[in-house]
Amino acid sequence: MTDYSPDTISPTTPRVGVIAGSTRPGANSEALTQWVHELCVSRNTCDYELISLRDWNLPLLDEPGVPAHTGPTLPHTKAWSNKVSSFQGFVFVTPQYNWGYPAPLKNALDYLFKEWNGKPALVVTFGGRGGGKCAAQLKEGTFALFGAMLCCQPLIRDSIGSG
Ligand SMILES: Cc1cc2nc3c(=O)[nH]c(=O)nc-3n(C[C@H](O)[C@H](O)[C@H](O)COP(=O)(O)O)c2cc1C
């Protein structure tokens, strides 16, 4: 069995991107992603980097080619591609918006293809009712397409109900 004790951290330690899924000023995802990032770091098993899509400020997808068929051509796509390629896995911390996941997260995912492909992903969703539909959308749609392995799917709910 693999030993993931702190003593085993090395330059080859897997890098994991912890990505906040919403970009509104003062978004709840900022604090929640920070908290999830701190929890991850406290385990000392991987090299975890917090990614704020707000900082990346990606325009609505403006690559002329289809990302699954062509590589990045624009400077912001190349930079985003390099960043995502540097990770072996991801934690997505995202609210649910209208039964789905937020447009900025979809845009950031749509920019790339092979950079996500086959990498493990953990999804933490939250929302007024917990974000189960948003998690399902990622799991059964986008990540299935990317061939990503979904580790688990915790939900943070701040009121009772479904949706
Ligand atoms: C546009 C929009 C749509 C929302 N739709 C849902 C929804 O379908 N289900 C839900 O449980 N909460 C929904 N909410 C509530 C948010 O998930 C909740 O307020 C969350 O904390 C917002 O995260 P943020 O501050 O990171 O944007 C919605 C909020 C917004 C702004």
The ligand as a MOL file (V3000), in Angstrom:
LIG
                    3D

  0  0  0     0  0            999 V3000
M  V30 BEGIN CTAB
M  V30 COUNTS 31 33 0 0 0
M  V30 BEGIN ATOM
M  V30 1 C -27.5330 32.6630 -10.4750 0
M  V30 2 C -27.7360 31.8090 -9.2500 0
M  V30 3 C -28.4480 30.6360 -9.3570 0
M  V30 4 C -28.6060 29.7890 -8.2370 0
M  V30 5 N -29.2300 28.5790 -8.3870 0
M  V30 6 C -29.2460 27.7000 -7.3440 0
M  V30 7 C -29.7610 26.3750 -7.5130 0
M  V30 8 O -30.1800 25.9600 -8.5900 0
M  V30 9 N -29.7460 25.5270 -6.4530 0
M  V30 10 C -29.2410 25.9250 -5.2240 0
M  V30 11 O -29.2210 25.1020 -4.3200 0
M  V30 12 N -28.7400 27.1640 -5.0240 0
M  V30 13 C -28.7370 28.0600 -6.0640 0
M  V30 14 N -28.2110 29.3190 -5.8990 0
M  V30 15 C -27.6780 29.6820 -4.5750 0
M  V30 16 C -26.1670 29.5510 -4.5890 0
M  V30 17 O -25.7480 28.2430 -4.8970 0
M  V30 18 C -25.6070 29.9350 -3.2280 0
M  V30 19 O -26.0400 31.2370 -2.9070 0
M  V30 20 C -24.0990 29.9010 -3.2650 0
M  V30 21 O -23.6130 30.1230 -1.9570 0
M  V30 22 C -23.5290 30.9750 -4.2180 0
M  V30 23 O -22.1460 30.7580 -4.3440 0
M  V30 24 P -21.1690 31.9560 -4.7580 0
M  V30 25 O -21.3210 33.0100 -3.6760 0
M  V30 26 O -19.7840 31.3230 -4.7450 0
M  V30 27 O -21.5900 32.4590 -6.0930 0
M  V30 28 C -28.0640 30.1850 -6.9770 0
M  V30 29 C -27.3900 31.4100 -6.8770 0
M  V30 30 C -27.2060 32.2110 -7.9940 0
M  V30 31 C -26.4000 33.4920 -7.8610 0
M  V30 END ATOM
M  V30 BEGIN BOND
M  V30 1 1 1 2
M  V30 2 1 2 3
M  V30 3 2 2 30
M  V30 4 2 3 4
M  V30 5 1 4 5
M  V30 6 1 4 28
M  V30 7 2 5 6
M  V30 8 1 6 7
M  V30 9 1 6 13
M  V30 10 2 7 8
M  V30 11 1 7 9
M  V30 12 1 9 10
M  V30 13 2 10 11
M  V30 14 1 10 12
M  V30 15 2 12 13
M  V30 16 1 13 14
M  V30 17 1 14 15
M  V30 18 1 14 28
M  V30 19 1 15 16
M  V30 20 1 16 17
M  V30 21 1 16 18
M  V30 22 1 18 19
M  V30 23 1 18 20
M  V30 24 1 20 21
M  V30 25 1 20 22
M  V30 26 1 22 23
M  V30 27 1 23 24
M  V30 28 2 24 25
M  V30 29 1 24 26
M  V30 30 1 24 27
M  V30 31 2 28 29
M  V30 32 1 29 30
M  V30 33 1 30 31
M  V30 END BOND
M  V30 END CTAB
M  END
